[in-house]
Amino acid sequence: MSYAKLVSPTFVATLALTVAACGGSSVENPPPADPVKDTSTTPSDAPSAAPTATPTAAPEAKPEAKPAAPAEPAKPKGLVHDADGPDGIRRWALWDGPKTAAAITTPKAWVVAPNMGSLGSTQDSFAAVRLKLVTVLRADANEVVYEERGNKYAVPAALARPAVAPKGLKKGAFAICNFGQSHLVGRIEAVDAKSATCALWFMKKLRKEKLPLEEVLAFEAPLGMGSYAMVHFEGGPDTETWYPAQVFVVSGEDAWVEIDTQFGNGYGEREGRRVHKVKTSNMRPIDVSKPLAVGAPCLTEDNPRSGDCKVKKVIEGGLAYELTFKDGQPFKEEWDLGTVAPLPKEAKPAK
């Protein structure tokens, strides 16, 4: 017998009414809503029990995170030419030539000085250099220190010469003459016991400057401080190209020279540099004391591969030149002393 048959319909109805009468609920007859909860927006005046807080365990202590390490400054792109020491002196970071020499003892000295400025800075950079007369702050066998515009610079002693009266300086000789913040090569027009007059070609005009003898530097011929030469490199895309250069120092079979050419990608160690190490066997001295004659075959930076320039005009006895070129018009009107050389035998003019 099933349970459904034992429970009569009358019994089920009676049970439902009984449950409802005793306060129970059913789906069909839900309890009335609490009027306070539904309609009141004002808290009751009757005190209510404080909510019971459930105790919780104390939060577990976590180790403090270590502060992040400061970010390293971005490394500069390209070559770093300058080294600023804790002594406040700027030095030439990339100089790889001779460093030591006899200590300078004169108040002034000729040095290879930094010659590259930048906006917002009073310091010069060794990214470019020039031969310059400076007042010595201190000197030893390692370096010469000088100060300019509140900044201090140190130059290797091998790149310095004492400012003294040149021995045997005569009228008609060519020499390096102090001029402005740099120098020009000039012809000696007059000389006495204390001074020399330099004839200089500047801005297409002849200038004559009377200088104390210690502000005139004689060339260390044929190759040495301040002298000029045509040079070429071994290796690279331009092994047949000759470049005009000013010599700073010679040591054994090597020389360090300045070339006023910007070398870009593909030139290896030459990229970003103006001073280069070359073999002395790849150099041809320029004797500026022997000016070239009109019509002489020559070599310069305009067309160094064929070397097919000729002297069109000699300006002021060789202080500058006008040139002609077989392959077209020159890119400038005049060439300075020291940038034009007799054509080397191995660089014959194109036929």
C-alpha positions in Angstrom: 0.0 0.0 0.0 1.4 3.4 -0.9 1.7 6.4 1.4 -0.5 8.5 -1.0 -3.4 6.3 -0.4 -3.1 6.5 3.4 -3.4 10.4 3.5 -6.8 11.7 2.6 -7.5 15.1 1.0 -9.5 16.2 4.0 -6.5 15.5 6.3 -4.1 17.6 4.1 -6.4 20.6 4.1 -6.9 20.5 7.8 -3.1 20.3 8.4 -2.5 23.4 6.2 -5.1 25.5 8.1 -3.6 24.4 11.4 -0.1 25.5 10.4 -1.3 28.9 9.2 -3.2 29.5 12.4 -0.1 28.8 14.5 1.9 31.6 12.7 3.5 29.5 10.0 3.7 30.7 6.4 2.9 29.3 3.1 3.7 30.4 -0.5 0.1 31.4 -1.2 -0.1 33.6 2.0 3.2 35.4 2.7 3.5 37.3 6.0 2.7 41.0 6.0 5.6 43.4 5.5 7.2 45.2 8.5 5.8 48.7 8.3 8.8 50.3 10.1 11.3 48.9 7.6 9.3 49.7 4.5 8.0 53.2 5.3 10.2 54.9 7.9 13.1 57.1 6.9 13.7 58.4 10.4 15.8 56.3 12.9 13.6 55.0 15.7 13.9 56.7 19.1 14.1 53.3 20.8 17.6 52.3 21.6 18.9 49.4 19.6 21.5 46.9 20.5 25.0 47.6 19.4 26.0 45.4 16.6 28.1 42.5 17.8 31.6 42.6 16.3 33.0 39.3 15.3 36.5 39.2 16.7 39.1 38.6 14.1 42.7 37.6 14.3 45.4 40.3 14.1 46.7 40.7 10.5 49.9 38.9 9.9 52.9 41.2 9.8 54.5 41.3 6.3 58.2 42.4 5.8 58.5 45.9 4.4 59.4 46.0 0.7 62.9 47.3 -0.1 63.0 50.7 -1.9 63.6 50.4 -5.6 67.2 51.0 -6.6 67.7 54.4 -8.3 67.6 54.1 -12.1 71.0 54.4 -13.7 71.5 57.5 -15.8 71.2 56.8 -19.5 74.6 56.3 -21.1 75.4 58.9 -23.7 75.3 57.8 -27.3 78.5 57.8 -29.4 82.0 58.6 -28.2 82.6 60.2 -24.8 85.3 62.8 -25.5 85.5 64.4 -22.0 86.5 63.1 -18.6 85.5 65.4 -15.7 87.4 64.5 -12.6 86.5 65.0 -9.0 89.1 67.8 -8.9 86.9 69.8 -11.2 89.3 69.5 -14.2 88.2 68.3 -17.6 90.5 66.0 -19.5 90.6 64.4 -22.9 89.0 61.0 -22.5 89.9 59.6 -25.9 93.6 60.7 -26.1 95.5 57.5 -26.9 98.9 59.0 -27.8 102.0 60.0 -25.8 101.2 61.7 -22.5 104.4 62.6 -20.7 107.1 65.1 -21.5 109.3 67.7 -19.9 107.4 69.9 -17.5 106.4 73.3 -18.7 108.0 76.1 -16.6 107.0 79.2 -18.5 104.0 81.4 -17.5 102.3 80.6 -20.8 102.2 77.5 -23.1 101.0 76.3 -26.4 98.6 73.4 -25.9 96.2 71.3 -27.9 93.0 72.7 -26.3 89.3 71.7 -26.5 87.5 73.7 -29.1 83.9 72.5 -29.2 81.2 74.4 -27.3 77.5 73.7 -26.8 74.4 75.8 -25.9 73.8 76.2 -22.2 77.3 75.3 -21.2 80.4 77.4 -20.6 82.7 74.3 -20.9 84.5 73.4 -24.1 84.7 69.8 -25.2 87.6 67.8 -26.6 85.3 66.6 -29.4 87.2 69.2 -31.4 90.6 70.7 -30.6 92.9 73.5 -31.6 96.4 74.7 -31.0 96.1 77.6 -28.5 98.2 79.8 -26.3 97.1 79.6 -22.6 98.2 80.9 -19.2 99.5 78.0 -17.2 97.8 77.3 -13.8 100.2 74.4 -12.9 102.2 71.9 -14.9 104.3 68.8 -14.4 105.6 65.9 -16.5 102.1 64.5 -16.9 99.9 67.5 -17.8 99.4 71.2 -18.1 96.4 72.7 -16.3 94.9 76.0 -17.3 91.7 77.9 -16.5 89.4 79.7 -18.9 86.0 81.3 -18.2 86.0 79.7 -14.8 86.6 76.2 -16.1 89.7 74.2 -15.7 91.3 71.9 -18.4 94.2 69.5 -18.4 96.2 68.7 -21.5 98.8 65.9 -21.7 102.3 67.3 -21.3 103.2 65.7 -24.7 100.7 68.1 -26.3 102.2 71.3 -24.8 105.2 73.5 -25.7 106.6 76.4 -23.7 105.9 79.9 -24.9 109.4 81.2 -25.5 111.0 83.3 -28.2 111.7 81.1 -31.3 115.4 80.6 -32.0 116.7 82.0 -35.3 113.4 83.6 -36.3 114.0 85.7 -39.4 112.0 87.9 -41.8 110.3 85.9 -44.5 109.9 82.8 -42.3 106.5 81.1 -41.8 105.4 80.5 -38.2 102.4 79.9 -36.0 101.1 83.2 -34.7 98.7 83.8 -31.8 95.5 85.2 -33.1 92.3 85.7 -31.2 91.4 82.5 -29.3 93.3 80.4 -31.6 96.2 80.8 -34.2 96.9 81.5 -37.8 100.0 80.6 -39.9 101.7 83.8 -41.0 104.8 85.1 -42.6 107.2 87.1 -40.5 107.4 90.6 -41.8 109.7 92.1 -39.2 111.4 90.8 -36.0 113.4 92.4 -33.2 114.6 91.4 -29.8 111.2 91.5 -28.2 108.5 91.2 -31.0 107.6 89.9 -34.4 105.1 91.2 -37.0 103.1 88.4 -38.6 101.4 88.9 -42.0 98.1 87.0 -41.8 95.4 86.3 -44.4 92.0 86.5 -42.6 88.5 86.9 -44.1 90.1 87.5 -47.5 92.1 90.4 -46.1 95.7 90.9 -45.2 96.3 91.7 -41.5 99.5 92.5 -39.8 99.8 91.7 -36.1 102.7 92.7 -33.9 103.2 90.1 -31.2 105.6 89.4 -28.3 108.1 86.8 -29.4 106.7 84.2 -27.0 103.4 84.4 -28.9 105.1 83.0 -32.0 105.6 79.3 -32.4 108.1 77.9 -34.9 107.2 74.8 -36.9 108.8 71.5 -35.8 109.6 70.6 -39.4 109.2 68.4 -41.2 106.7 66.6 -38.9 106.0 67.9 -35.4 103.8 70.2 -33.3 101.8 72.4 -35.6 103.2 71.3 -38.9 101.0 70.3 -41.9 100.9 67.2 -44.0 98.7 65.2 -46.4 97.8 61.8 -45.0 95.9 58.7 -46.0 94.6 55.8 -44.0 95.2 52.0 -44.3 91.9 50.1 -44.6 88.5 51.4 -45.1 86.7 52.6 -48.2 89.1 55.4 -49.0 92.6 54.0 -48.9 93.5 56.1 -52.0 92.2 59.4 -50.5 94.6 62.0 -49.2 93.5 64.4 -46.4 95.1 67.7 -45.3 96.0 67.5 -41.6 97.8 69.4 -38.9 100.3 67.4 -36.9 100.2 67.4 -33.1 102.7 64.8 -32.1 104.9 62.1 -33.6 106.2 59.0 -31.8 108.2 56.4 -33.6 106.3 55.2 -36.7 103.0 56.8 -35.6 101.6 60.3 -35.6 98.5 61.9 -34.2 96.9 64.5 -36.5 93.8 66.6 -36.8 91.7 66.2 -40.0 88.8 68.6 -40.5 86.5 66.0 -41.9 83.5 64.4 -40.4 83.7 60.6 -40.8 80.4 58.8 -40.6 79.2 55.2 -40.7 81.5 52.7 -42.3 84.8 54.3 -41.3 85.4 52.2 -38.1 87.6 53.9 -35.5 87.5 57.2 -37.4 83.8 57.7 -36.8 83.1 60.7 -34.5 86.7 61.7 -34.2 88.8 64.6 -35.5 92.2 63.5 -34.2 93.5 60.3 -35.7 96.5 58.0 -35.3 98.2 57.4 -38.7 101.5 55.9 -39.9 104.2 58.3 -40.7 104.8 56.4 -43.8 101.4 57.5 -45.0 102.1 61.2 -44.5 103.5 63.7 -46.9 104.8 66.9 -45.2 103.7 70.3 -46.5 106.5 72.8 -46.4 104.6 76.0 -46.1 107.8 78.0 -46.3 108.0 77.1 -50.0 104.8 78.4 -51.7 103.6 76.7 -54.8 103.9 78.4 -58.2 101.0 79.3 -60.5 100.2 76.2 -62.6 101.8 73.7 -60.2 99.9 70.4 -59.8 98.6 70.1 -56.3 96.6 68.0 -53.8 93.9 69.2 -51.5 90.6 68.1 -50.0 88.4 69.1 -53.0 89.4 66.2 -55.2 92.0 64.1 -53.4 91.5 60.8 -55.3 92.7 62.1 -58.7 94.7 65.0 -57.3 94.1 67.0 -60.4 94.1 70.5 -59.0 96.3 73.3 -60.2 97.4 76.5 -58.7 95.5 79.4 -60.3 96.6 82.2 -58.1 99.1 82.6 -55.2 97.7 85.0 -52.6 100.1 87.1 -50.6 103.2 85.0 -51.2 101.5 81.7 -50.3 99.3 82.7 -47.4 96.4 81.2 -49.5 95.6 79.9 -52.9 93.0 79.9 -55.7 92.8 76.5 -57.4 91.3 75.0 -60.6 90.0 71.4 -61.0 89.8 69.3 -64.1 86.5 67.7 -63.1 84.5 70.8 -62.3 84.2 74.0 -60.3 85.8 74.2 -56.9 83.5 74.2 -53.9 85.1 77.3 -52.4 87.1 80.3 -53.6 90.3 80.1 -51.5 92.3 77.4 -49.7 94.2 78.2 -46.6 97.9 77.8 -46.1 98.6 74.2 -45.0 95.7 72.7 -46.9 97.4 72.6 -50.3 100.4 70.3 -51.0 102.5 69.5 -54.0 101.1 66.5 -55.8 102.7 63.3 -54.4 104.4 61.1 -56.9 102.0 58.2 -56.2 98.9 60.4 -56.8 99.3 61.3 -60.4 96.8 63.6 -62.1 94.1 62.0 -64.2 94.8 62.0 -67.9 
